[in-house]
Amino acid sequence: MRKIIHIDMDAFFASVEQRDNPGLRGKPIAVGFDGPRGVVSTASYEARPFGVHSAMPMAQARRRCPHLVVVPCHFDRYKAVSRQIHAVFHEYTDLVEPISLDEAFLDVTENKKGMELAVDIAREIKQKILDRTALTASAGVSYNKLLAKISSDMRKPDGLFTVHPDRALGFIGSLPVEKLWGIGPKTAKRMHDMGVFTGGQLRQVSRRHLVQVFGKMGNVYYDFSRGIDNRCVVAFHERKSVGCERTFLEDIHVESKIIIELYHIVLELVERLARSGFEGRTLTLKLKWDAASQITRSLTQERVLRTKDDILPLAKRLLGETAYHDRPVRLMGLSVSSPVIEKADAPGRPVWREGLLPFDENLF
């Protein structure tokens, strides 16, 4: 049986800002862009009682908390602190799976310190992070990733929670289904319509019925309700794409402005490709008109896309295949990826692919 720890920093971006600026301590702050389309990246714990949370529009956050202090993001600073935190992880195990700058899974079944109890390792890691960064972390400990992830959120901030295998079924049975990984608001509503509100009630639904309603994810929900999660901690993830996107302060509809913005996004993409060393042959354009309306267009070539001269003509070509003339553009993005070209594709010819390459918002 594996020993898995999930470490999650507490209000990471906001905590770094409060640590580095004593004048912000004890105040409700939101980290993010303070503009008409700004979104809260992280809210401090002082702001959360007002209902301010991440991914909330900044304007709405200000309405809920009139004395909210908005602080711009300082990603270089957050990345530096993240490196300190991950250095602590690697003192115990090299089986570290980063989820984001402030979150990771650790498999400590076999660990460098030879410690028997994962909870003792989690406790030491939390203390070392506090000593070296003056920041608190919450930890969840269990025998799989699902339960470790849920556990880390149980006693935030500065929490430590363990789910022993003997208590797993009872623990899951009492949880709202929303707490299970992969069950968002829409899926939860469908489950509520079925009369399923807790993990215990979900456990009463047959695998066959769950698959009928939720497709392949039905198998996952069936296993999760029983505390089954066989996913390993993966220490290395192959990068599948590099991209960037911009949400405009005001929708743009003038063709010349759209072309100029496309040009700047191409330059940023070329810079990111150079920094990452990523090699890809597929360019994807993403356009968004409003919260519910967006498209992607993709073009695959035989050569690797590296330079402005490689990418800009293709980006213009993709843009020309959209209805960008018809309505104002709210968001524009470009991504380079490298899918396998199917054998049926004629060699040496560009391959058009539409809507097949979803963007990972966490990369931008």
N, C-alpha and C positions, 0 to 999 in steps of 0.2 A: 504494500500500500504506500502510495506516494505522500510526501509532506510538502504542501504547497503554501506559499505565503503571497498574499496580495498586499502591496504597499501603495497607499494613495495619500499624497500630500494634502494637507488641509487648506482649502481656498488658496491654492498655490500662488497664482499671480498677485492676488490681493495681499497675501501674507508677506511676499517679498517686498512689495511696495511699502507696507506698514513697517517692516523691519528696517528698510533703508531710509524712511522718512518718519521720524518720531512724531511729527505733527499729525500724521494720519492715524496713529494708534488710537483705538477706541472709537473711531468714527466709522459711520457706514460709508464704504467706498465701493465703487464699481470700476473695474478695469475694462477699458474698451474705447472706441471712438465716440467722442461726444459730438455727434452730428445728427441730422434728420434721419439718417438711415443707420446710425450707430447701433451696435448690439453689445450687450453685456457679455464679456468673455469670462470674467470671474467676479463674484460678489463676496465681500467680506462677511464674516459671521454677524457683524453688527447690522448689516443691511438686510439680512435674510428674514428677520422677523417682520419686515415690511412687505414681504413677498417678492423681493428682488432676487433673481436667480440668473444663471448663465443662459445664454441664447435669447434672453428677453430684449425687445427693442429698448434702446436707451431712453427714448422719450417716455415710454410706459414706466420704466424704472424710476424716472424723475417724478412722475405723477404719484407713484406709490410712496416715494420717500423724498419729499421736497428738499431736505437738507443733505441729500446724497452728494458725495464728493466723487467726481469722475476723474480717473487717472488714465492717461494713455498707456498703451502696452510698451514694454521695454524687453523685446524678445531676446536680445543679446544677453541681458542680465539673467533672464529666466533660464536660458540655455546653459550659462555658466554654473548656476546653482544646480541644475539638473545633472551636470557632469559630476559635481561633488557627490550628489546623492547616489548616482549609479556606481561611483567608485566604492562607496560603502557596500553596496550589494555584492560587488565582485570580491570583496574580502571573505565572503561566505560561500559563494557559488558562482560558477560561470554560466549556469543555466538560468539566465535572466532574459525575460521577454518584455521589452519595453512596449507599453501601450501608448504612452504619450510622454511629454516632458516630465510629468509629475506622477506617473503611475506605472507599475510593473508587476509582473508575476515572477516569483522565484521558486525553483524546485530545489529544496534543501534536503531531499531524501538522503543523498550523499553530499556532505558539505565539508568545506576546507577546515573547519574548526573541530570536526569530529563530535559535534554536539548532538545529543540524542533527541531532545525535544525541540520541535519547530517553534513553539511558543517562546522558548528562551532565546532563540535566534531572532525572532521578530522583536522581542523586547530590547535586545542589544542593538539591533539596527535602528530602531526608533530613537534610542538614546544617543547613538553616534551621529545620526542626522541632526538631532537637536544641538549637540555639542559643536558640530562643525558648521552648521548653517543658521542656528538660532530659529529654526522652523520646526513645527510639529508635523508628524505623519500619523496616519491611522493604518492599522494592520489587521488583516483577516487571515486566519490560519485554518486549513482543513486538508482533506485528502484529495480534493480536486479543485479545478479553477473556478467552477461555478460557485461552490460554497465559500471559497476563499474570497472571491469578489463580493459576494453578498455580505460576508462577515465584516469586511473592512469598513462598511458603511453603517454598521450597527451602533457604534458608540462614538461617532465623530463629534467634535474634533479630538485629536490626541487619543484615539481609542485603540483597544486591542481586544479582539473577540475570536474565540475558537469554537469550531463545530467539530466535535468528536464523531467518528463514524457511528457509534452507538446511538447518538442523538440526532442524526441527520434527518431521518424520516419525520420525526416529530417536529423538528425545526422547520423543515420545508412545508409540512402540512399546515402550519400556523401562518405562513407568509401569504400576503396578498399576491396574486399571480403577477402583478406588475413588477414585483421584486425579482422575478426570474429573468435571466438573461435572454434577450431576444423578444421579449413581450413588451411592445410599445403601446401607446394609447389606443390605436386602432385595433390591434390584436386583442388587447384587454377588453375592449368594448364587445368584440365578437364573443369572447369567452363569457362575459357578464350576461350577454343575451342567451347563452347556453345554460345560465345558472351556475357558472363556475367563477368563484371569487377568490378562492384560496388554493394553495398547493395541494392540500388534502382533497379538495373537491376535484381538482384537475386529475388527481391520481385515480379517481373513480371512472374516468372516461376511457373507453377502449382505444387502443392504438389505431385500430381501423377507422374509428370515427374521427379521431384527431387528424389523421392523414386525409380523410375525405374533406374535412373543413379547411385545413391549413396546408395541405400538400406535404412536401418533404419535411417541412418544419414540424409537422405533427409528430414525427418520430423523435425529434429533439425535445419537444415539450413533454412527451410521454416519458423519456428517460430522465429529464431534469426533475420532474415531479417525484421521481424515485431516487434522487440523489446520484444519478449516473451521469458522469461526464468524463469521457476517456481522452479528451484532448491533452496533448503533452505541452509542456512549457517549451516553446520554440525560441532558441537563443538567436537565430538569424532569420530575417525575413528578406527575401529577394525583392528588391525594388522593382515595381512593375510600371511605374510612370513617374514623370516629373511634370508639374504644371503650375500655373498661376492664374488668378482671376481678379477682376476688379468689379466692385459694386459702385456705381456712380452716384454722386451726391444728388444729381438730378438726371432724370431720364434724358438720353440724347437721341436725337432723330435726324440731325444734319449729317449728311453723308460724309463730308470732309472731317467732321469731328470723330465720327465712328472709325474712319480709316486711321486717323491720328492715334486714337486710343489703341487700336489694333497694333499699330506700329510699336507703341511703347510696351505693350504686353509681350510682343515678340522679343524685344530687347531684353526684357526681364526673364523670359523663358530661356533665351540663349545663355544668359548669365547663370541661371540655376543649373542648366545642363552642364556647363563648364565646371561649376563647383562640385557637382555630384559625380561627374564622370559617367553618367548614365548614357547608354546608347539605345536609341529607339528609332523605329522606321515609320511609326504611325502618328500622324498629327490629328488631334481632335479639337474642334471648335465648339464652345458652349455659349449659347445666347439665352438670356432670360429677360422676359418682358414684364412679368409680374410674379407674385408669389406662387402662382399655380401654373405658369406657362413658360416652358423652356424647351430648347431643342439641342441636340448635339449632331455634329457632322464630322466624319472621319475620312482620312485618305491615307493609304499605306503605299509606301514606295520601297524600291529595292535598296536604296542607299540609306545610310544612317543620317539622321537629321541633326545637325550640329550648329550651323551658323545662321545668321540673319538671311543670307542669300538662299540657304536651303529652305527656311521656314516661311519667310514673308510671302513669297509668291503662292505657296500652298494655302497659307492663311487667308489671303485675299480671294483665292479660288473658292475655298470653303464658304467664306462670307457671301460671295456672289451667288451661292446656291441656296441662301436663306431668304426669308422675307423681311430682311432688316430695313427695307425701305418703307414698309407698311405701317410700322408702329414703333414708338420710342423704345430704345434698349436700356434696360436697367442694369444688367450684368453681362460681362464678356469674359471668357476664359479660354486658355489654350493649354493643351497637354500633349506631351510626347510619350508614347508607349511603344511596346514592341511585341505585338501578338504574332503568333506563328501564321505564316501565309499558307493558306490551304493549297493542296496540290492542284486543284482545279483552276487556280489563278494562273493566268498567262504570265510567263516570265517576262520581266522588264516593263510590265505595264502597271500603272497605278491601280489600286483596288479601292473602290468606294465602299465604306461601311457606315451605316446610319444608325445612331442610337445604341451602339453596342458597348460603348466604353463609359461606364459611370465614373463620375469624378469623386475622389475621396476628399471631402471638405477638410479633413485633418491635415492635409498636406499643404494647404494654402495659408 
